[in-house]
Amino acid sequence: MCGIVGILGRHQVAPILIEALKRLEYRGYDSAGIATLDDGHLVRRRSVGKLVNLSDLLVRDPVRGESGIGHTRWATHGRPNETNAHPHQAGSVAVVHNGIIENFRELRAELEATGTGFETETDTEIIAQLCNRELKAGRSPVEAARATLARLRGAFALCFLFDGERDLLIAARRGSPLAIGYGEGEMYVGSDALALGPMTHRICYLEEGDHAILTRTSAEIFDADGQRVERPIADIPQENFHAEKGRFRHFMAKEIHEQPSVIAQSLQRYLGSDLRLSEFEERLDFTACERIVLVACGTANYACHVAKYWFETLARMNVEIEIASEFRYREPPVGPETLGIFVSQSGETADTLAALRYVRAHGGRIVSVINVETSTIARESDVALPILAGPEIGVASTKAFTCQLLVLAMLAITAGRQRGKLDAAECTRLAEALSGVPGLIAQALALEEDVAETAKSVARARDVLFLGRGPMFPLALEGALKLKEISYIHAEGYASGELKHGPIALVDQEVPVVVLAPYGPLFEKSLSNMEEVIARSGEIVLLSDANGLAMSGGKAAHTLELPSVEALTGPIVYAIPLQLLAYHCAIQKGTDVDQPRNLAKSVTVE
């Protein structure tokens, strides 16, 4: 959600800013802009829509300068237009901002009462106007920025650029992530390390409440109390910055097809050749907690929903699933007996981070399942478990979801063994099942041509229902979400048994019903649900294995034959055709697969 870049360089900065912003496109945006110091004076260029529009503008109307800031905006306050695009400027200061200033109305009223005029509808212009007022009062840029920061309430990552100050950037974070990159006679600021990867691999992350004063040779960092502090500089492996589509048309397609390899990488890290979950055993004690609270947003929340089934059946534990954005506002009872497991691809999800801090404040223990090991959620956890999916650029989560499921499955096995609910032989059997997942995913990916054909029919629908029982119910929710996200087709997921309690009213010949039903104890009940749909002229898309398809009697309009799976591994494998179905429906619809409208990859504001 929004992307920020700042550079104090030795070369013309405009093209470098554009390249860095391109690496932040995955976060979601509707306008973009840059500001540089051209001959020491602030100049701006802004445009609506994709970065190519800004690039074209810079060809027609170029800017010079070796210092600059850039921004991709995801609109919160104010419509997406050029006037509201960042950077915002007031007098001799320009600013880029990710976040929401909660007290902007009272600050705006205060400024207007003293004669300040405003050009935009945004909350961000308040920041520039406040800072400019402080500069006019005779404060230095550093003093003015600090005075401005002291007035702001809300979440933000900020970068200030000042007229006439060719060797100065001021960066600050509260709630939204911000990284500093160290170069040779150059310094950089970015919303995440991915933006800075081509320029440097030496990265430092600002902590909550930090602000930094940057020159080309130094970065002075101050904490929330104004005390000078040192933050560790990490040497980030270059493969963490690699984000190319390769032979694929979209990042989402590439990331779907990377799943066998990233799952294998995670298995190698945690399971090893001895099939023992040694790292989990050494770092976690499930006997010390009475309940687990699984907290996440969006797709990660559906991973938690699947994990609830696993923890309850394998470890016989009390488990609650929480939507992060609702959790802390209910003020639920939490204490030392509570283990909070927080799942986030980015590790920066604002609602999930706030929920984590609520559990921490009430004495609970914190485990995070994250993809970015240097993220805020990882740093604030007692135990952080990276899923090792690698950079995920497509807004719709694919490989991160299956890697989250894998790590959560291994956690559930560990809990079952530690609590005496699984013996050594059963743990080994389950571990062997997990070790076979990369091969099963490869088999599922081989169905892509059949999925693409099925998508031609599904893409014509205005509404689609997804049904599943047991752990396939959360997969139904996830399949519906994927379809909504990238094809803009209305879709809903339901527990199959709930069909007759309302959703069946929607069923007719125009509403495809996707049924997730691997052969097993619940299969006959799923067949009954299919008969109910068929009796109302509904079009069934059945995902099952050979036994299930044989028992279905050929009544489904479309079938996808998946490999036979264990109950534990089924949700991971069945996620693949759902991702492919959403992808190929989006292709049929002609939507922007990697950057669907109105969505952001990393939601760093409430």
ZISULSUL-V863547 format. One record per pair of residues at least 4 apart in sequence whose C-alpha atoms are under 7 Angstrom apart, sorted by the first residue. I is the first residue (numbers start at 1). J is the second residue. If there is no record, write none. Layout:
i=<I;I>
j=<J;J>
//
This chain:
i=<1;1;1;1;1;1;1;1;2;2;2;2;2;2;2;3;3;3;3;3;3;3;3;4;4;4;4;4;4;5;5;5;5;5;5;5;5;5;6;6;6;6;6;6;6;7;7;7;7;7;7;8;8;8;8;8;8;8;8;9;9;9;9;9;10;10;11;12;12;12;13;13;13;13;13;14;14;15;16;17;17;18;19;20;20;20;21;21;21;21;23;23;24;25;26;26;26;26;26;27;27;27;28;28;28;28;28;29;29;29;30;30;30;30;30;30;30;31;31;31;31;31;31;31;31;31;32;32;32;32;32;32;32;32;32;32;33;33;33;33;33;33;33;33;33;33;34;34;34;34;34;34;34;35;35;35;35;35;35;35;35;36;36;36;36;36;36;36;36;37;37;37;37;37;37;37;37;38;38;38;38;38;39;40;40;40;40;41;41;42;46;46;46;47;47;47;48;48;48;49;51;52;53;54;55;56;57;58;58;67;70;71;71;71;73;73;75;75;77;77;77;78;78;78;79;80;80;81;83;84;84;84;86;87;87;87;88;88;88;88;88;89;89;89;89;90;90;90;90;91;92;92;92;93;93;93;93;93;93;94;94;94;94;95;95;95;95;95;96;96;96;97;97;97;97;97;98;98;98;98;99;99;99;99;99;100;100;100;100;101;101;101;101;101;102;102;103;103;103;104;104;104;105;106;107;107;108;108;109;110;111;111;112;112;120;125;126;127;127;128;129;130;130;131;131;131;131;132;133;134;134;134;135;135;135;135;139;139;140;141;142;143;144;145;146;147;148;155;155;155;155;156;156;156;156;157;157;157;157;157;157;158;158;158;159;159;159;159;160;160;160;161;167;167;168;168;169;169;169;170;170;170;171;171;171;172;172;172;173;173;173;173;173;173;173;174;174;175;176;177;177;178;178;178;178;178;179;179;179;179;179;179;179;179;179;180;180;180;180;180;180;181;181;181;181;181;181;181;181;182;182;182;182;182;182;183;183;185;185;186;186;187;187;190;190;193;193;194;196;197;197;201;201;201;201;202;202;202;202;203;203;203;203;204;204;204;204;206;209;209;210;210;210;210;211;211;211;212;212;212;212;213;213;213;214;214;214;215;221;221;221;222;222;222;222;223;223;223;236;238;240;240;243;245;245;245;245;248;248;250;250;251;251;251;251;252;252;252;253;254;255;255;255;255;256;256;258;259;259;260;260;260;260;260;261;261;262;262;262;263;263;263;264;264;265;265;266;266;266;267;267;267;268;270;270;271;271;271;272;275;275;275;277;278;279;280;280;280;281;286;286;286;287;287;289;289;289;290;290;291;291;291;291;291;291;292;292;292;292;292;292;293;293;293;293;293;293;293;294;294;294;294;294;294;294;295;295;295;295;295;295;295;295;295;296;296;296;296;296;296;296;296;296;297;297;297;298;299;299;299;299;300;300;300;300;301;301;302;302;302;303;303;303;303;304;304;305;305;306;306;306;307;307;307;308;308;309;309;310;310;310;311;311;311;311;312;312;312;312;314;314;314;314;314;315;315;315;315;315;322;323;324;324;324;325;326;327;328;328;328;334;334;334;334;335;335;335;336;336;336;337;338;338;339;339;339;340;340;340;340;340;341;341;341;342;342;342;342;343;343;343;344;344;344;345;345;345;345;346;346;346;346;347;347;347;347;347;347;347;348;348;348;348;348;349;349;349;349;350;350;350;350;350;351;351;352;353;353;354;355;356;357;358;359;359;360;360;365;366;366;366;367;367;367;367;368;368;368;368;368;368;369;369;369;369;369;370;370;370;370;371;371;371;371;372;373;373;374;374;375;376;377;378;387;387;387;389;389;389;394;394;395;395;395;395;396;396;397;398;398;399;400;401;402;402;403;404;405;405;406;407;408;409;410;411;412;413;413;414;415;416;416;416;417;417;417;422;422;423;424;425;426;427;428;429;430;431;432;433;434;436;437;437;438;439;440;440;440;441;441;441;442;444;444;444;444;445;447;448;448;449;450;451;451;451;451;452;452;452;454;454;455;455;455;455;456;456;456;458;458;459;459;459;461;461;462;462;463;463;463;463;464;464;464;464;464;464;465;465;465;465;465;465;466;466;466;466;466;466;466;466;466;467;467;467;467;467;467;467;467;467;468;468;468;468;468;468;468;468;468;469;469;469;471;471;472;472;472;473;473;473;474;475;475;475;476;476;476;477;477;477;477;478;479;479;480;480;480;480;481;482;482;482;483;483;483;483;483;484;484;484;484;485;486;486;486;486;486;487;487;487;487;487;494;496;496;499;499;500;507;507;507;507;508;508;508;509;509;509;511;511;512;512;512;512;513;513;513;513;514;514;514;515;515;515;516;516;516;517;517;517;517;518;518;518;518;519;519;519;519;519;522;523;524;525;526;527;527;528;529;530;531;532;533;533;534;534;539;540;540;540;541;541;541;541;542;542;542;542;543;543;543;543;544;544;544;544;544;545;545;545;545;545;546;546;547;548;565;565;566;569;570;571;574;575;576;577;578;579;580;581;582;583;584;585;586;586;586;587;592>
j=<27;28;74;600;601;602;603;604;27;28;29;72;73;74;98;21;24;27;71;72;73;98;191;70;71;72;96;190;191;17;20;21;69;70;71;189;190;191;68;69;70;159;188;189;190;67;68;69;187;188;189;66;67;68;167;186;187;188;216;13;66;67;186;187;66;186;66;64;65;66;17;65;66;67;68;18;63;19;20;21;70;22;23;24;195;196;25;71;72;195;194;195;195;29;393;394;395;595;601;600;601;602;74;595;599;600;601;72;73;74;48;49;50;73;74;75;80;47;48;49;50;72;73;80;81;85;46;47;48;51;54;71;72;73;85;86;45;46;47;54;70;71;72;85;86;87;44;45;46;69;70;71;87;42;43;44;45;68;69;70;87;42;43;44;64;65;67;68;69;41;42;43;65;67;68;163;166;42;43;63;64;65;65;163;164;165;166;163;164;163;54;82;85;53;54;82;80;81;82;53;55;56;57;58;59;60;61;62;63;166;87;86;87;96;85;86;79;80;121;122;123;84;121;122;84;84;85;85;120;120;121;122;96;94;95;96;94;95;96;125;128;93;94;95;128;94;128;129;132;132;132;162;163;128;132;160;161;162;163;128;160;161;162;128;158;159;160;161;158;159;160;124;156;157;158;159;156;157;158;176;155;156;157;176;605;154;155;156;605;123;152;153;154;155;153;154;107;152;153;108;123;126;109;110;111;126;112;126;113;114;115;116;116;117;125;129;130;131;148;132;133;134;148;135;144;145;148;136;137;138;139;144;139;140;141;144;143;144;144;145;146;147;148;149;150;151;152;174;175;176;605;173;174;175;176;172;173;174;176;177;178;171;172;173;169;170;171;172;169;170;171;169;215;216;214;215;213;214;215;212;213;214;211;212;213;210;211;212;177;178;206;208;209;210;211;208;209;208;604;191;348;190;191;192;205;206;189;190;191;192;193;203;204;205;206;188;189;190;203;204;205;187;188;189;196;200;202;203;204;186;187;188;200;202;203;187;200;216;217;216;217;215;216;195;196;197;203;241;200;201;241;235;236;237;238;233;234;235;236;233;234;235;236;231;232;233;234;210;223;224;221;222;223;224;221;222;223;219;220;221;222;219;220;221;218;219;220;219;228;229;230;226;227;228;229;227;228;229;240;242;390;391;391;249;250;251;254;253;254;254;594;255;393;394;594;256;394;594;257;258;259;392;398;399;398;399;262;263;399;264;438;439;441;442;265;438;266;388;389;267;403;438;268;438;269;388;270;387;388;271;272;435;272;277;279;275;276;277;276;428;431;432;281;282;283;284;411;414;414;415;418;419;418;419;337;338;339;337;338;317;318;319;337;338;339;318;319;320;338;339;340;319;320;321;322;339;340;341;304;320;321;322;340;341;342;301;321;322;323;324;341;342;343;352;300;301;322;323;324;342;343;344;352;301;323;324;302;303;397;401;478;304;343;344;401;305;323;306;474;478;307;401;404;405;308;321;321;474;310;471;474;311;408;409;312;319;313;471;314;409;412;315;316;317;412;316;317;318;319;412;413;416;421;422;412;415;416;419;421;327;327;351;352;355;351;330;355;332;355;358;338;359;362;364;362;363;364;363;364;365;364;364;365;364;365;366;359;364;365;366;367;366;367;368;352;367;368;369;368;369;370;349;369;370;370;371;372;400;370;371;372;602;370;371;372;375;376;377;378;353;375;376;377;604;353;602;603;604;354;603;604;605;606;355;606;356;357;377;358;359;360;361;362;363;364;364;365;382;381;382;383;381;382;383;384;377;378;381;383;384;385;384;385;386;387;404;378;385;386;387;386;387;388;389;386;378;386;378;379;379;380;381;384;403;404;407;399;400;403;594;595;594;595;600;601;482;485;401;402;579;403;404;405;406;572;407;408;409;572;410;411;412;413;414;415;416;417;427;418;419;420;421;422;421;422;423;426;427;427;428;429;430;431;432;433;434;435;436;437;569;440;441;569;442;443;444;563;573;445;573;576;446;562;573;576;577;576;451;452;580;453;454;455;577;580;581;456;581;584;458;558;459;581;584;585;460;585;588;512;585;585;588;589;510;511;489;490;489;490;491;511;490;491;492;511;512;513;491;492;493;512;513;514;476;479;480;492;493;494;513;514;515;473;476;493;494;495;496;514;515;516;472;473;476;494;495;496;515;516;517;473;495;496;475;571;476;516;571;477;494;495;478;479;571;575;480;493;494;481;492;493;494;482;483;578;484;491;492;493;485;486;579;582;487;488;489;491;582;488;489;490;491;596;582;586;591;593;596;582;585;586;589;591;498;526;529;503;504;504;511;533;536;538;536;537;538;537;538;539;538;539;538;539;540;541;538;539;540;541;540;541;542;541;542;543;542;543;544;523;526;543;544;523;544;545;548;523;544;545;547;548;526;527;528;529;530;531;552;532;533;534;535;536;537;538;538;539;557;556;557;558;556;557;558;559;556;558;559;560;559;560;561;562;548;549;560;561;562;549;561;562;563;564;550;561;551;552;569;570;570;573;574;575;578;579;580;581;582;583;584;585;586;587;588;589;590;591;593;591;596>
//
